[in-house]
Amino acid sequence: MRLTDLLHPHLDGIRTVVDATGGALRMEPYLHLPEGVALRHGAQPVGEGELVLLSYGPAPAMHGTEADCLAVLQRMRPGGRGLIVFGHREAELPYHRLLDALVAHRCQVLRAASLDYVHLHAGAVFARTDELLPSYDWFGHPVPSDGLPTALRIAGEYVLADLVSRSLRARVLDLERAAEEAGHTRDTARDDGLAERLAAAEREKEQLATSLRRARDRVGLLESRVAMLEGSTSLRVGRALVAAARSPRRSGVRLPGELYELWRGRRTKGGAARSAPKARAQGAPASGAVARTDVPPDGRMYLTHRALSVAPRDRLVIAGVLTDRTAEDFAADAVVNRLLPHDGRLLVEHTDPDAVVVQLSACTGSGPWSLAGTALAPDLDRRMAELLAQAKASGHAAVLWRDAPASAAPGLARLAWDAVLDADTGVRLARLDPATDGRDRLRKAFHQDSTRVRLARLAQLVGGPDPLDARRVTVRAAPRNPADVGRLVAQVLGQLHRPAEVVVPDPAGLALDELEASGVAVSSGTPTAPWVADWTDLTEDRPDTLLLDLMCAQEYSGADAVGHTPAHDDYTFVPMLHPALVRRSLLLSDTPPDSWSSRGYRLFAVRGKEPS
């Protein structure tokens, strides 16, 4: 909720708003006061027709102190009202520190609500009164008061709500403590286990290297001995005598000549031996040697991975045991390397994935991993265990995506997983039918059930790039006066799919603090989000579903620009349109919109306005 949504319903009869916040927090950009209501600063008493602003939070320099709030409460007079904003989160709100002072100064809390800001998380409206005032509902409308029954209801709800909240707070504390201990234990075990595995792998590597060096030395020694024996005169004489004995008629006649040639060869052996090093230096192979051109100079063989990329990693990288449909859906928002039983370990080692994902339904249906984890295919179970061991040894998270009953593959539960996701893999918006499913189904899938949302949960678990960053939108606007600023802030913060950034020509002279406090960046430079919406005309009425419907249409179609046509085409590709949402790279290319389609860009049309 915005501060204006909490404040404005209680401005009836108010002529002056007094800013009594004690810290550095500037409240004026949040108020957007209507005409006839003035804002002033001071420490005067607050009475009939006046409303005072207070702040209280964990940062005294920004929110002020408890003493500042108590001093303001002492200046309250009958008929005066107040709004106090808290920097504490709702679950940590120390309202008990101010409640006694409110009661002592006859101030009744009329309404409290959460605020959607970075440093303001809650607010409460109160009034100085001498009699019980009617409370307000969620929409800011007064609930009819009936004196004693209203007081009894408030008292009973206070007691029961306190009982429920105490038990809930205790449970939350227990769960937070248990989660912290479990996380610490898991991290410690993971670090210890990883260190042990790395040390064992290093020892094994050194042992294998030592054995390899010894084997190479032994092979070299044997090869030199064989070469020496093959070149010895005794062996050659023996071979000639054996050949003459086997064939006296032919070999016996040639025996004297061969022995004479061997005798002459011994005399020139010294000279040939001296000339051999020179021949080798010139590149000629030695006598009896075989030239090997397929071995690298250092004797090592390398594995070349053809999918090497040196670009910054801005997409989630998954190595997974996945079904065909899931792999296709994931590939729209992530880099997917499917693991097979024969090459799974190799891919995990050389693709450096953010997560190794095993989908349970991929082990129960048809496919290369069918029957894994069911004890019906022991070889697949062994390869699955080796795959996870390789993932852990490489420092990659192993995640079990349990999209089917665990009883279908009970053996998977016995393996060591870093995380388990109990959910389906979602639905790609491109697989929905807007005519059949309707706009509401697309919106729900976009927020809750889409594959991109499921992958965002995975990215959060493993610390990978968030796929939801692809949905960030920059709004370009040009407000000229305070009225335009108020309209821009209201339209931006009212969007169901809130923009990530607002770009204006000169933000220095504009009161856009409320946007920044709501987590929306304000700048005057080049848009940084992947998508850009042009809101230069602030007189246009924009429904709160505008950006949501545009992003749903983009994610459904994969188009480069989404907009409207004079013919009110809906969910169809068109050659021309009035762009309402454009891909950042297309916008910065300075390509004229009337040539987008001819240059190969995809244009998708939706209706101009839909009811909220």
N, C-alpha and C positions, 0 to 999 in steps of 0.2 A: 504494500500500500504506500502511496505517496503521502507526504505531509499535508498537502492541500486536501486530500480526500478525508483526512482525519480532522483538519482544522475548519474547513469552510462550512460544514453543517452546523457548527457552533458559533458562527459569526452573526447570528440574528440578534439585532439590537446592539451590536458592538460598533463603536465609532473609532476606537483607538486600539492598536496593538502595541504593547510595550515590550521591547526586547531587553530582557534582564539576564541574558545568558552571561555567565561569568568568565568563560574561556575565550579562546581565539576563534570559535566557531561562528561563521557568518550565517545568520538565519534568513536574511532578506531574500536571497535567490531561491529559497525553498517555498516562500509563502504565496506569491502571486495573488496579492490581496485585491479584492474587487474595488470598484470605485466607491468612494465614500468612507473607506476605512484607511486611516492614516497609520503610519509606523513611526514610533519615536523611541528614543533611548532615555533612560533615567532611572532614578531610585525613588520616585514618588509613590505614595499609596495608590493601590489599584482598587477602584470601586465600580459603581454602576456604569455600564457601557464600555468597559475596558477589559482587555484580555492580556495577560502577561505571559511571556515565553521564558521557560527555564530549561536548563540542560544539566544532566548529571551522568557521569560515566567514569570508566577506569582511567582515562587520561586527563588529569586535572588541567593541564595546559590547554587542552582543546575544549573539554566539556565543562570545566569549572569544578567546584568542590561542593561537598554536602553543606558546608556552612553558608555558601552563596544561596542555595535553595532555601534553607531555613530562614535566612534574612528576608527573602522575598515573601515567604509565607506569613511572616509577621506583619507585612504591609498590606495584606489582603483585607478588603472591606466588603460588607454585604453587597451582593450583586456582582462582584468582580469574578472574572473567570481566569483560568490559567491552562497552559499547555506545557507539559514537561516532556522532554525527549531524553531518551536513555541511550548511552553508548554501550550498555551491557546487552548481551543476547537474552532472549526471553527466558531460557532455562536458568540463567545466572542473574536474573534481575533482583537486586537487593531492595525490593519495595518496602521491606519491613523497617528500613532505616528512615524512611520518610512517612510511613503510614501514621505513626503516633503523632508526628508534627501536623499532618493534615487534619487528623481528628481534633487535636488540641486547638487548632485555629478554625474549626468548623468548616472544613473544606471536604466536599463530597466528590469522589471520583465518579465521573459519569460514563466514561468510555475509555478503553485501552485497546491498542491494536499494534501489530507488527509493522515495521517500516522497512522498506526495501532499499537500504542505503549501505554503503561500505562501513561508515563509522557511526551510524544511527540505526538502531535495531528495533526500537519500540517507542511508543509515545502514549501519553494518557492526558485526557481532558478532565479538569476538575472545576468546581465552582464554590465560592464562599457563600454559605446559606445558613439561615436560622431554622429552616424546616427541611424535611426530606423531599428531594427533588426526584422526578421520574427519571429512570435510567433510559439508555438509548440502545437500540438494536444495532445489528451489524451495518445497516445502511444509513445510520445516523438519525433515524426517526425515533422520537420519544415514545416510550412504552407507557400506556395509561397507568397513572398512579392511583392507589386506593388506600393511602395512609398506612395503617397497621399491617394489612396483608402484604403490602410491598416490603415493609421493613422486615417482617417475618421471613418472607421469601429470600431477601438479601442475606439475612443472618443464617438461615438454613443452608443456602448455597455456599456461603463462605465456609461454614464448618465442614460440609461434605467435600467441597472442592479442595480444602486444605488436607483432608484425609487422603483423597485420591492423589493429590500432587506429591504428598510426602512419600507415599509408597512408590510412585513413579520415579521420583527423584532418586530414591534409594536404589531402585532397580537399575536406573541409568548409570549411577555411580558404580554399582557392582559389575555391570556389563562393560563399562569403560575400563575398569581395573582388570577384569578378566581378559579383555581384548589386548590391553597393553602388555600383560604378562605373557599371553600366548604369542603375541608378535615378537616380544623380546626373546622368548624361548626358541621360536622358529628361526629368528635371525641368527641367534647364537649357534643353534644346531647347524644351520646352513653354512655359516662361516667356518665353524669347526670342521664340518664334513668336507667342505670345499678345500680347506687348507690341507686336510689329511689326504684327500684324493690328488691334489696337486703335488704334494710331496711324494706320494707313492708313484704317481706318473713320472715325476722327475727322476726318481731312483730307477724305475724300470727303463726310462729312456737312457740313462747313463750306462746301465748294465747292457742294454742292447747295443749301444754305440761301442762299448768296450769289446763285446763279443764280435761285432762286425769288423772292428779293426783287426782283431786277432785272426779272424777267418780270412780277411784280405791279405794279411801278412803271410799266412800259411799258404794260401793259393799262389801268391807271388813266388814264394820259395819253391813250391812244387813245380810251377811253370818254368822257373829258371833251371831246375834240375832236369826236367824233361828236355828242355832245349839243349842243355849241355850233353845229355846222353845221346840225343838224336844227332848231334853234330860231332860226336866222338869218332875217331878212326877205328877203334876196336869194334864198335857196333856196326859200322859200315863194312869192315872186313868179315865180320860174322855173317852179315846178310848175304854178302857175295858168296861165301863158302856154302851157306845153306842153299842158295839158289843153284849153285853148280852141282851140289849133291842131288837135288830134286830133278834136275834136267841136265845130265852129263853131256849129251850131244850138243845142245845149244849153249847153255850157260857155261859148261866146262871149257869150250873153245874160247869164250870171251874172258874167262877168269884171269889169265895172265895180264891182259890189257887193263882190266879194272884195278888189279893190285898195283900195276905200275902207275896208274892215274892217282890212286890213293897215296902212293909214296911221294909223287910230285906235289900233291896237295898239302902234305905235311910240311914240305919245305917252304911253301908260300903261305903257311897259316899265319905266321907272325905278321906279314904284310897285310893280309886280308883283315886280320883283327884290328890292325891300326887304322885301316881305312873305313871300318864299319861305323865308328862314331861319327865321322864326317858325313857319311851317307845318311845316317839317321838325322843329323842336324839339318840336312837339306830336304828332309821330308820323305825320304825313301824308306819303306818298311824293311826291317832286318830280315835275313834269310829265315824262312820257316814261320814268320810272324804273320798274323791276319789283321789287316787294318779294319778297325771298328769305327764307323762314322756315326753310329746311332747313340753313342754314350757321351754325355756331357763331359767337359774337361775335369770337373771335380768328382765324377763318378756317381752323382746323385740323379735320381729321376724325379720329375716334378709333375704335379697334377694341375692342369690348367682348367680354371672355372670360367666358362664363357660368359656368365651373367654378371661379371664384375661391373660395378658402377661406382664412380667417384663423386657423384652428386650428393648434396646434403640429404640426409635421410629425413624426409618429411611425411612419410607414410609408414603405417604399421607393417612390419614384415613378419609373416606367419609361416612356419613350417608345420604342416598339419596332416593328420590322418582324418580326411574329410570325405563326405559324400560328394558326388558330382554337382548336385544343386548348390550345396553349401559353398563349395570351392568357387563356383561361378558367382554367387552372390557376394562372397567376401572379396573377390578380385576387383569388384567395382570400387572398393574403398581401401584396399590393402594389397601388398605384394604377397602372393600366395605361392608357396612351394609345396606341392603334394608329396608326401612321403610314401614310398612303397617298401615292402618288406626287404627287398634286396639292396636298396640304396638309401634307406632312411638315415642311417648313421653318417654316411658320407655327406648328405645334404645338410644335416644339422651342423656338421663340422665346418662346412665351407660356405654356407649362406648367411651365417651369423644372424639368426632370426631373433625378433623380440620375444617370441614365445613359441614353444612347441605345443601344439593343440591337438588333442585326441578327442574326436567327436564320438560319443558312445554309439549313436545310430550308424556310424560307419563301420562299427564292429559287429552289428547285429543284422545288417542288410546284406545286399550283394556287393561284391567288390573284392579287392586284393586282401583286405584285412578282415574279411568275413569270418566269424566264429572266434576272433581274438577275444580273450577274456572269458570264454565260456568253458574252458578246459577240454574242448573238443578238438582244438588245434594247438598242441603243445609247442610246435615249432614257431607259430605266430606269437604265442605268449612269450617265448624266449626272446624273439626278435623285438617285441614291444619293450621288454625289460631292458634289453641292450640299448634300445633307442633312448629310453629315459635316462639310463646311466650315462650315455654320451651327452645328452642335454645338460645334465647336472655337472658333468666334468667340464663342459664348455662354459658353464655359468649362465645357461639359459633357463628361463622359467618353464616348467612343465605344467600344463593346465588340462584338466579333464573337463570337457564340455558335456555335461550330463543332460542331454536333451531327450532321453528315454529313461524308462525305469531302470534303476541300478541292478535289479534282479536279472535283467536281460543279459548282462555281462558281469557277473559278480567278481570275476578275477581282476577286473580293472581297479576295484576298490582296494585291493591289497598292495597296489603299486604306490610308490612314493610320489605324490603330487605336491606341487607348490601351491596350487589353488584349484578349486572346483567351482564351476559355474553351473548352477541348477536353473537352466532356462532354455527355451528354444532359441534357434539362431536368428529369429526375427524374419521379417518379410521385406524384400526390396520393393520400394514404391513402384518400380517399373512393372512389377508383376500384378499390381492391382488394376482394376477397371474403374476409372472415375465415373463412368455412366452407371455402373451397377453398384459399386460400393459407396459412392457419394462423397461429397467434399468432407464431411465430418470423419469418415473412415480414414481418409488420407491424412487429415490433421492428427488424428489419434495415433496412426502408425508413425507419422513423422516424429511425434514427441516420445512415444512409449515403445512401439513394437517394431521399429525398422531395424534392418541389419546394421545400419550405421550406429544406432544407439547401443546395440548389443556389442559391437566392436569397441565402442567407447568404454564400456565396462571392462572389457578385456585389457584395453590400453591402460586403464587406471590401475588394474591389478599388477601389470608387469612393468609399468613405467614407460610405455612406448608413446609415440606420437598420437595425439587425440584425433580420431577421424571427424569429430564434430567441429574441428577448426575449419573444415571445408564449408560450413554453414554460416560463417561470420559475414556480416553485411556492414558496409559503410554507407551512411546517409550523407549526401551532399546537399547543403542548404545555404541560403543567403539571407538571414534575418536582418531587417533594417531598423527595427524599433522594439521597445519592450513588449509590445503586443505580439510581434512575430516571434520573439524569444519564448514567450509563454506558450504560444501555439506550438512551436517546435518541440519544446520540452514535453508538453502534454502528449503530442502525437508519438514521440519517440518512446517515452516511458509507458505509454498505453499499449504498445504493440505486444501481441502474444509471442511473437518471435522478436525479441529485443535486439536492435542493432548493437554491434560491438564498437562502432566508432561514428562520430559525427564530424564532418569536415566543413568548416565555415571560412569565409575569406579572412576575417580578423577576429579571433576569439578573445583578444585582450579586452576589448571594450564591451563585451556581452556578459550578462549574468547567467553563465552556464554551469555554475557550481553544482547544481542539483544533478545534472547529467553525470559529471565526474564522480559525485558521491554515490550514484547508482551503478557505478561500474562501467559507464560508457565513456570511452576516451574522446577527447575533444582536441582537434588539431586544425591547422590551416594548410597542411602540405598535401602530398600525394596519398590517396587512399591505400591502406595496408591490408584490408580484408579482401578475400577472394571475390566478393560480389559488391556491386555499387548500385545504390538506388538514388535517383535524382529527385530531391524534394525542394527544388529551388522555389517553386510556387507554393508558398505556405498558406495561401487562401483556399487551396483545394481541401476538400473534406476526405480524410483518409481513415477508413475503418481500422479497428484494432487487429483485424485478421489480414491486413494487406500483405505485409512481408511474409507472414506464415503461408498464405496461399501461393505467393510467388515462389517461395522456396520449395513448397510441395510440388509445384508444377515443374520447377527446374530439376529436382531430384527424380521426379517421375520420368522426365523426358531426356535428361542429360544435355539440354540445350545450352547455347552460349548466351542467349538473351531471351528474356521472357517479358511479354508486354501485352498491349491491347490493340485491337483493330477496329476500324469504323463499323465493320459488320458484326462485331461482338462474337467473334469466333472463340470457341472454348475448347481447350485441351486438344489442339491440333497444330501441326507444323504449318507455317505460312511463309511466303516469300518476303513480306513486308509487315512491319508493325511499329507501334509507338513504344519504344523500350521503357520498361519500368524497373527492370533488374538486369544488369549487364555484367558479364565476366570482367574482372579487373584488367586482365591482359588485353582483352578486346577493346576496352575503353581507352587504355593508354596507347594503343596502336594508332590512334587518330584516323582510323578508317571510317569513311562516311557511312552512316547507318543505311543509306539506300543501296549500298554495294555489299552489305554483309552477306546476304544470301548468295550472291554471285561469286563470292570469294570462298564459299564452302562453310560458312558459319551457320549453325542451326538456330532457327528462330521459332519460338513456341508461343502460341497465343492463349491467353486466359481472359475471362470476362473482366471488365473494368472494376466492378464493385460487387461484393457479395455481402449479405447481411451478417452481422456479428453473431 
